[in-house]
Amino acid sequence: MRTTVDLPDELYRTLKTRAAISGVTLRELIQSLIEEGLKGSVTRSIEPGDARTPPPVIIPPTGKPLPDLSPEALHRLEEADDVERYG
């Protein structure tokens, strides 16, 4: 099933970078993160403004932690991915 979700630009870039570093598609990464999130028990609904727990730490198959990337480095990775996929 297809759906549309609006994400903040910074979150989208972070997800896209993690997918590229992990060697998976953005779709696969998001699906995996949603499945992991649904495994936890939900005790209450989340209200706007509620404090949230930090996102899970993603360790790619290489076993190496993901580096912190500057916005410029992230942008370069996105451009390289776009060129590779779409020419």
TATANOR-V29267 format. One record per pair of residues at least 12 apart in sequence whose ideal C-beta (glycine too) atoms are under 8 Angstrom apart, sorted by the first residue. I is the first residue (numbers start at 1). J is the second residue. D is the distance in Angstrom with one decimal. If there is no record, write none. Layout:
# TATANOR-V29267
I,J,D + I,J,D
This chain:
# TATANOR-V29267
10,71,7.9 + 13,71,7.5 + 13,74,4.9 + 13,75,7.4 + 13,78,6.4 + 14,74,7.4 + 15,29,6.2 + 15,30,6.6 + 16,77,7.6 + 16,78,5.8 + 16,81,6.9 + 17,66,7.9 + 17,69,6.0 + 17,74,5.3 + 17,77,5.4 + 17,78,7.4 + 18,58,5.6 + 18,60,7.8 + 18,66,6.0 + 20,77,5.7 + 20,81,5.4 + 21,60,5.8 + 21,66,5.7 + 21,67,8.0 + 22,58,7.0 + 22,60,3.9 + 22,61,6.7 + 23,60,7.0 + 23,61,6.8 + 33,55,7.8 + 33,56,7.2 + 33,58,8.0 + 36,56,6.3
